[in-house]
Amino acid sequence: MSGKDIRFQKIIVGIKAHDLVVQEQIYKLYWGYLMAVCLRYLNDRDVAMEVVNDSFIKAFKIVFDFKFDDDQEVAHKMFKSWLTKIAVRTALDSLRSKRSYLSYTDDYQEIPEDYVAVESKLYAADILSLLQEIPDLHRTVFNLYEIEGFSHEEVSGMLKIPASSSRTYLTRAKMKLRELYKIKMES
């Protein structure tokens, strides 16, 4: 067993014992990552910080629900994924609390999929910076579907919108990203 495995094993024991020192280590270890995740959903840095902190509070309260794998590397990855899901759902709750965020429309035009395909020359950093410029709902659907890997049915359940609207918002997000990218490249 490597030193890293032993350390994470101690962290697991500390987490379950609600050891404040271990909680602080976990906070410092994952804060930056969770902040980046939350900023994909939220434009306001202060709100994102609040969501990250709320996510840690939730995680520390329900840590007994998490089943750690015996393989320390797998356990570490599973824990990070578990924290990420908590942060994403907390960010969605924050967005949902904005009543205007939940407005959606079913009237849309069917757009050919090949028309909205994102150009292959886009870099991840470009997309993430441009994401901040599109409407909240479009950005949220894009994040959940393209980045987090949820299906349209799962996205519709989380956001309480029809699956067809999820597809529409994804299409609109891609179109807006393409438009913003072209403007960026021309300037």
C-alpha positions as protocol buffer text, in pm:
chain_id: "A"
residue {
  index: 1
  type: MET
  ca { x: 0 y: 0 z: 0 }
}
residue {
  index: 2
  type: SER
  ca { x: 149 y: 336 z: -101 }
}
residue {
  index: 3
  type: GLY
  ca { x: 176 y: 643 z: 121 }
}
residue {
  index: 4
  type: LYS
  ca { x: -102 y: 806 z: -80 }
}
residue {
  index: 5
  type: ASP
  ca { x: -331 y: 507 z: -10 }
}
residue {
  index: 6
  type: ILE
  ca { x: -254 y: 519 z: 363 }
}
residue {
  index: 7
  type: ARG
  ca { x: -325 y: 893 z: 373 }
}
residue {
  index: 8
  type: PHE
  ca { x: -657 y: 860 z: 193 }
}
residue {
  index: 9
  type: GLN
  ca { x: -751 y: 567 z: 418 }
}
residue {
  index: 10
  type: LYS
  ca { x: -687 y: 793 z: 721 }
}
residue {
  index: 11
  type: ILE
  ca { x: -891 y: 1065 z: 555 }
}
residue {
  index: 12
  type: ILE
  ca { x: -1180 y: 821 z: 507 }
}
residue {
  index: 13
  type: VAL
  ca { x: -1171 y: 728 z: 876 }
}
residue {
  index: 14
  type: GLY
  ca { x: -1151 y: 1096 z: 971 }
}
residue {
  index: 15
  type: ILE
  ca { x: -1438 y: 1194 z: 745 }
}
residue {
  index: 16
  type: LYS
  ca { x: -1667 y: 934 z: 896 }
}
residue {
  index: 17
  type: ALA
  ca { x: -1562 y: 1043 z: 1247 }
}
residue {
  index: 18
  type: HIS
  ca { x: -1645 y: 1406 z: 1157 }
}
residue {
  index: 19
  type: ASP
  ca { x: -1286 y: 1507 z: 1242 }
}
residue {
  index: 20
  type: LEU
  ca { x: -1266 y: 1884 z: 1186 }
}
residue {
  index: 21
  type: VAL
  ca { x: -898 y: 1870 z: 1084 }
}
residue {
  index: 22
  type: VAL
  ca { x: -977 y: 1611 z: 816 }
}
residue {
  index: 23
  type: GLN
  ca { x: -1280 y: 1811 z: 702 }
}
residue {
  index: 24
  type: GLU
  ca { x: -1053 y: 2112 z: 661 }
}
residue {
  index: 25
  type: GLN
  ca { x: -809 y: 1901 z: 455 }
}
residue {
  index: 26
  type: ILE
  ca { x: -1093 y: 1781 z: 233 }
}
residue {
  index: 27
  type: TYR
  ca { x: -1218 y: 2139 z: 198 }
}
residue {
  index: 28
  type: LYS
  ca { x: -874 y: 2263 z: 91 }
}
residue {
  index: 29
  type: LEU
  ca { x: -819 y: 1966 z: -140 }
}
residue {
  index: 30
  type: TYR
  ca { x: -1147 y: 1997 z: -332 }
}
residue {
  index: 31
  type: TRP
  ca { x: -1246 y: 2364 z: -294 }
}
residue {
  index: 32
  type: GLY
  ca { x: -1085 y: 2485 z: -617 }
}
residue {
  index: 33
  type: TYR
  ca { x: -1226 y: 2198 z: -819 }
}
residue {
  index: 34
  type: LEU
  ca { x: -1580 y: 2243 z: -684 }
}
residue {
  index: 35
  type: MET
  ca { x: -1554 y: 2619 z: -735 }
}
residue {
  index: 36
  type: ALA
  ca { x: -1473 y: 2559 z: -1103 }
}
residue {
  index: 37
  type: VAL
  ca { x: -1771 y: 2322 z: -1131 }
}
residue {
  index: 38
  type: CYS
  ca { x: -2007 y: 2575 z: -969 }
}
residue {
  index: 39
  type: LEU
  ca { x: -1881 y: 2861 z: -1186 }
}
residue {
  index: 40
  type: ARG
  ca { x: -1988 y: 2663 z: -1492 }
}
residue {
  index: 41
  type: TYR
  ca { x: -2345 y: 2702 z: -1367 }
}
residue {
  index: 42
  type: LEU
  ca { x: -2338 y: 3035 z: -1184 }
}
residue {
  index: 43
  type: ASN
  ca { x: -2217 y: 3370 z: -1316 }
}
residue {
  index: 44
  type: ASP
  ca { x: -2180 y: 3529 z: -974 }
}
residue {
  index: 45
  type: ARG
  ca { x: -1855 y: 3431 z: -796 }
}
residue {
  index: 46
  type: ASP
  ca { x: -1999 y: 3512 z: -452 }
}
residue {
  index: 47
  type: VAL
  ca { x: -2301 y: 3289 z: -513 }
}
residue {
  index: 48
  type: ALA
  ca { x: -2070 y: 3014 z: -642 }
}
residue {
  index: 49
  type: MET
  ca { x: -1860 y: 3039 z: -323 }
}
residue {
  index: 50
  type: GLU
  ca { x: -2174 y: 3008 z: -115 }
}
residue {
  index: 51
  type: VAL
  ca { x: -2283 y: 2704 z: -316 }
}
residue {
  index: 52
  type: VAL
  ca { x: -1941 y: 2541 z: -272 }
}
residue {
  index: 53
  type: ASN
  ca { x: -1957 y: 2597 z: 103 }
}
residue {
  index: 54
  type: ASP
  ca { x: -2313 y: 2465 z: 119 }
}
residue {
  index: 55
  type: SER
  ca { x: -2201 y: 2160 z: -79 }
}
residue {
  index: 56
  type: PHE
  ca { x: -1930 y: 2079 z: 174 }
}
residue {
  index: 57
  type: ILE
  ca { x: -2174 y: 2120 z: 462 }
}
residue {
  index: 58
  type: LYS
  ca { x: -2417 y: 1881 z: 292 }
}
residue {
  index: 59
  type: ALA
  ca { x: -2140 y: 1632 z: 215 }
}
residue {
  index: 60
  type: PHE
  ca { x: -2008 y: 1631 z: 571 }
}
residue {
  index: 61
  type: LYS
  ca { x: -2360 y: 1578 z: 706 }
}
residue {
  index: 62
  type: ILE
  ca { x: -2438 y: 1281 z: 482 }
}
residue {
  index: 63
  type: VAL
  ca { x: -2092 y: 1125 z: 451 }
}
residue {
  index: 64
  type: PHE
  ca { x: -2219 y: 806 z: 614 }
}
residue {
  index: 65
  type: ASP
  ca { x: -2433 y: 748 z: 302 }
}
residue {
  index: 66
  type: PHE
  ca { x: -2119 y: 729 z: 90 }
}
residue {
  index: 67
  type: LYS
  ca { x: -1975 y: 379 z: 43 }
}
residue {
  index: 68
  type: PHE
  ca { x: -1597 y: 389 z: 18 }
}
residue {
  index: 69
  type: ASP
  ca { x: -1434 y: 127 z: -206 }
}
residue {
  index: 70
  type: ASP
  ca { x: -1149 y: -85 z: -66 }
}
residue {
  index: 71
  type: ASP
  ca { x: -927 y: 22 z: -355 }
}
residue {
  index: 72
  type: GLN
  ca { x: -801 y: 361 z: -238 }
}
residue {
  index: 73
  type: GLU
  ca { x: -758 y: 504 z: -588 }
}
residue {
  index: 74
  type: VAL
  ca { x: -1112 y: 405 z: -680 }
}
residue {
  index: 75
  type: ALA
  ca { x: -1239 y: 539 z: -347 }
}
residue {
  index: 76
  type: HIS
  ca { x: -1069 y: 873 z: -413 }
}
residue {
  index: 77
  type: LYS
  ca { x: -1227 y: 903 z: -760 }
}
residue {
  index: 78
  type: MET
  ca { x: -1568 y: 796 z: -632 }
}
residue {
  index: 79
  type: PHE
  ca { x: -1551 y: 1050 z: -349 }
}
residue {
  index: 80
  type: LYS
  ca { x: -1460 y: 1330 z: -590 }
}
residue {
  index: 81
  type: SER
  ca { x: -1747 y: 1230 z: -819 }
}
residue {
  index: 82
  type: TRP
  ca { x: -1986 y: 1217 z: -522 }
}
residue {
  index: 83
  type: LEU
  ca { x: -1879 y: 1567 z: -409 }
}
residue {
  index: 84
  type: THR
  ca { x: -1923 y: 1692 z: -765 }
}
residue {
  index: 85
  type: LYS
  ca { x: -2280 y: 1562 z: -782 }
}
residue {
  index: 86
  type: ILE
  ca { x: -2361 y: 1735 z: -454 }
}
residue {
  index: 87
  type: ALA
  ca { x: -2213 y: 2062 z: -584 }
}
residue {
  index: 88
  type: VAL
  ca { x: -2400 y: 2039 z: -916 }
}
residue {
  index: 89
  type: ARG
  ca { x: -2731 y: 1972 z: -744 }
}
residue {
  index: 90
  type: THR
  ca { x: -2669 y: 2253 z: -496 }
}
residue {
  index: 91
  type: ALA
  ca { x: -2590 y: 2488 z: -786 }
}
residue {
  index: 92
  type: LEU
  ca { x: -2912 y: 2380 z: -957 }
}
residue {
  index: 93
  type: ASP
  ca { x: -3105 y: 2446 z: -636 }
}
residue {
  index: 94
  type: SER
  ca { x: -2953 y: 2794 z: -627 }
}
residue {
  index: 95
  type: LEU
  ca { x: -3054 y: 2858 z: -987 }
}
residue {
  index: 96
  type: ARG
  ca { x: -3399 y: 2715 z: -924 }
}
residue {
  index: 97
  type: SER
  ca { x: -3447 y: 2964 z: -642 }
}
residue {
  index: 98
  type: LYS
  ca { x: -3437 y: 3239 z: -907 }
}
residue {
  index: 99
  type: ARG
  ca { x: -3795 y: 3226 z: -1029 }
}
residue {
  index: 100
  type: SER
  ca { x: -3713 y: 3381 z: -1369 }
}
residue {
  index: 101
  type: TYR
  ca { x: -3469 y: 3098 z: -1433 }
}
residue {
  index: 102
  type: LEU
  ca { x: -3750 y: 2844 z: -1456 }
}
residue {
  index: 103
  type: SER
  ca { x: -3926 y: 3014 z: -1743 }
}
residue {
  index: 104
  type: TYR
  ca { x: -3911 y: 2810 z: -2058 }
}
residue {
  index: 105
  type: THR
  ca { x: -4091 y: 2775 z: -2382 }
}
residue {
  index: 106
  type: ASP
  ca { x: -4209 y: 2479 z: -2584 }
}
residue {
  index: 107
  type: ASP
  ca { x: -4234 y: 2675 z: -2907 }
}
residue {
  index: 108
  type: TYR
  ca { x: -3921 y: 2602 z: -3100 }
}
residue {
  index: 109
  type: GLN
  ca { x: -3812 y: 2522 z: -3448 }
}
residue {
  index: 110
  type: GLU
  ca { x: -3655 y: 2186 z: -3518 }
}
residue {
  index: 111
  type: ILE
  ca { x: -3297 y: 2259 z: -3617 }
}
residue {
  index: 112
  type: PRO
  ca { x: -3090 y: 2004 z: -3807 }
}
residue {
  index: 113
  type: GLU
  ca { x: -2826 y: 1845 z: -3581 }
}
residue {
  index: 114
  type: ASP
  ca { x: -2548 y: 1898 z: -3835 }
}
residue {
  index: 115
  type: TYR
  ca { x: -2620 y: 2271 z: -3831 }
}
residue {
  index: 116
  type: VAL
  ca { x: -2556 y: 2305 z: -3459 }
}
residue {
  index: 117
  type: ALA
  ca { x: -2249 y: 2083 z: -3430 }
}
residue {
  index: 118
  type: VAL
  ca { x: -1977 y: 2265 z: -3241 }
}
residue {
  index: 119
  type: GLU
  ca { x: -1675 y: 2338 z: -3458 }
}
residue {
  index: 120
  type: SER
  ca { x: -1384 y: 2107 z: -3389 }
}
residue {
  index: 121
  type: LYS
  ca { x: -1143 y: 2399 z: -3352 }
}
residue {
  index: 122
  type: LEU
  ca { x: -1308 y: 2512 z: -3029 }
}
residue {
  index: 123
  type: TYR
  ca { x: -1091 y: 2464 z: -2724 }
}
residue {
  index: 124
  type: ALA
  ca { x: -1239 y: 2370 z: -2388 }
}
residue {
  index: 125
  type: ALA
  ca { x: -1117 y: 2693 z: -2229 }
}
residue {
  index: 126
  type: ASP
  ca { x: -1286 y: 2897 z: -2505 }
}
residue {
  index: 127
  type: ILE
  ca { x: -1613 y: 2714 z: -2454 }
}
residue {
  index: 128
  type: LEU
  ca { x: -1604 y: 2755 z: -2076 }
}
residue {
  index: 129
  type: SER
  ca { x: -1537 y: 3129 z: -2099 }
}
residue {
  index: 130
  type: LEU
  ca { x: -1808 y: 3175 z: -2362 }
}
residue {
  index: 131
  type: LEU
  ca { x: -2054 y: 2972 z: -2154 }
}
residue {
  index: 132
  type: GLN
  ca { x: -2070 y: 3259 z: -1908 }
}
residue {
  index: 133
  type: GLU
  ca { x: -2223 y: 3477 z: -2181 }
}
residue {
  index: 134
  type: ILE
  ca { x: -2524 y: 3260 z: -2264 }
}
residue {
  index: 135
  type: PRO
  ca { x: -2855 y: 3257 z: -2071 }
}
residue {
  index: 136
  type: ASP
  ca { x: -2860 y: 3062 z: -1744 }
}
residue {
  index: 137
  type: LEU
  ca { x: -3097 y: 2791 z: -1860 }
}
residue {
  index: 138
  type: HIS
  ca { x: -2907 y: 2728 z: -2184 }
}
residue {
  index: 139
  type: ARG
  ca { x: -2577 y: 2713 z: -1993 }
}
residue {
  index: 140
  type: THR
  ca { x: -2722 y: 2478 z: -1732 }
}
residue {
  index: 141
  type: VAL
  ca { x: -2860 y: 2236 z: -1990 }
}
residue {
  index: 142
  type: PHE
  ca { x: -2531 y: 2247 z: -2182 }
}
residue {
  index: 143
  type: ASN
  ca { x: -2334 y: 2173 z: -1865 }
}
residue {
  index: 144
  type: LEU
  ca { x: -2559 y: 1890 z: -1753 }
}
residue {
  index: 145
  type: TYR
  ca { x: -2578 y: 1723 z: -2093 }
}
residue {
  index: 146
  type: GLU
  ca { x: -2239 y: 1788 z: -2254 }
}
residue {
  index: 147
  type: ILE
  ca { x: -2009 y: 1818 z: -1953 }
}
residue {
  index: 148
  type: GLU
  ca { x: -2173 y: 1614 z: -1676 }
}
residue {
  index: 149
  type: GLY
  ca { x: -2306 y: 1350 z: -1918 }
}
residue {
  index: 150
  type: PHE
  ca { x: -2671 y: 1338 z: -1811 }
}
residue {
  index: 151
  type: SER
  ca { x: -2936 y: 1230 z: -2062 }
}
residue {
  index: 152
  type: HIS
  ca { x: -3210 y: 1471 z: -2174 }
}
residue {
  index: 153
  type: GLU
  ca { x: -3457 y: 1275 z: -1962 }
}
residue {
  index: 154
  type: GLU
  ca { x: -3236 y: 1319 z: -1654 }
}
residue {
  index: 155
  type: VAL
  ca { x: -3186 y: 1689 z: -1730 }
}
residue {
  index: 156
  type: SER
  ca { x: -3561 y: 1737 z: -1770 }
}
residue {
  index: 157
  type: GLY
  ca { x: -3619 y: 1571 z: -1434 }
}
residue {
  index: 158
  type: MET
  ca { x: -3360 y: 1786 z: -1257 }
}
residue {
  index: 159
  type: LEU
  ca { x: -3482 y: 2112 z: -1409 }
}
residue {
  index: 160
  type: LYS
  ca { x: -3850 y: 2017 z: -1419 }
}
residue {
  index: 161
  type: ILE
  ca { x: -3881 y: 2092 z: -1790 }
}
residue {
  index: 162
  type: PRO
  ca { x: -3991 y: 1865 z: -2076 }
}
residue {
  index: 163
  type: ALA
  ca { x: -3716 y: 1656 z: -2240 }
}
residue {
  index: 164
  type: SER
  ca { x: -3795 y: 1828 z: -2571 }
}
residue {
  index: 165
  type: SER
  ca { x: -3718 y: 2163 z: -2406 }
}
residue {
  index: 166
  type: SER
  ca { x: -3388 y: 2023 z: -2282 }
}
residue {
  index: 167
  type: ARG
  ca { x: -3298 y: 1934 z: -2641 }
}
residue {
  index: 168
  type: THR
  ca { x: -3405 y: 2279 z: -2759 }
}
residue {
  index: 169
  type: TYR
  ca { x: -3200 y: 2460 z: -2496 }
}
residue {
  index: 170
  type: LEU
  ca { x: -2897 y: 2247 z: -2580 }
}
residue {
  index: 171
  type: THR
  ca { x: -2937 y: 2334 z: -2947 }
}
residue {
  index: 172
  type: ARG
  ca { x: -2975 y: 2703 z: -2868 }
}
residue {
  index: 173
  type: ALA
  ca { x: -2672 y: 2692 z: -2638 }
}
residue {
  index: 174
  type: LYS
  ca { x: -2460 y: 2538 z: -2913 }
}
residue {
  index: 175
  type: MET
  ca { x: -2585 y: 2793 z: -3166 }
}
residue {
  index: 176
  type: LYS
  ca { x: -2512 y: 3082 z: -2930 }
}
residue {
  index: 177
  type: LEU
  ca { x: -2167 y: 2941 z: -2849 }
}
residue {
  index: 178
  type: ARG
  ca { x: -2092 y: 2914 z: -3221 }
}
residue {
  index: 179
  type: GLU
  ca { x: -2210 y: 3272 z: -3276 }
}
residue {
  index: 180
  type: LEU
  ca { x: -2003 y: 3404 z: -2985 }
}
residue {
  index: 181
  type: TYR
  ca { x: -1700 y: 3209 z: -3100 }
}
residue {
  index: 182
  type: LYS
  ca { x: -1723 y: 3353 z: -3452 }
}
residue {
  index: 183
  type: ILE
  ca { x: -1745 y: 3703 z: -3308 }
}
residue {
  index: 184
  type: LYS
  ca { x: -1443 y: 3632 z: -3089 }
}
residue {
  index: 185
  type: MET
  ca { x: -1242 y: 3499 z: -3384 }
}
residue {
  index: 186
  type: GLU
  ca { x: -1328 y: 3802 z: -3600 }
}
residue {
  index: 187
  type: SER
  ca { x: -1215 y: 4052 z: -3339 }
}
